[in-house]
Amino acid sequence: MCRAEPRRVLAVDGGRLQVLFDGSPTWVGDGGMDGLAEGDYVVVYAGHAVERMDGDEAEDIIRFNDELEAMLESASR
């Protein structure tokens, strides 16, 4: 199952963006968005950026997802 996730842009190369995905740098499509730069945040779905996202909001969501994942992992032990 795919879900849309905010990701920080690590690098831009033509029509691709490198983002951190599950701890590994991963290339995704830029979704036709112009002007993206390293440090920007995008929402990634099914291997493509679908929209830009405010950095503070993206960091809050990333932090929440990390905490939720850790809580679920701990509960399953």
C-alpha positions, 0 to 999 in steps of 0.5 A: 500500500502506498501513502503520501509522505513528506520528504526533504529534497537531498538533490535535484537532477533534471526531472528527478529528486533524491529524497531520504526514504526509509533511511536511504537516498532514493530517486523520485520523479519531480512531478513537473514542479519547477524551481525545486532545490536541495532542502525543499520539502515535497509530498511523495506518492508512488515514486513521484513528488505531487506537491511542495510542502512547508518545511515546518509542517513537513518536519512535524508530520515526519516526526509524528510518523517516526514516533508512531512507528516506534510506538507500534513497534514497541507495542508489538513486542 
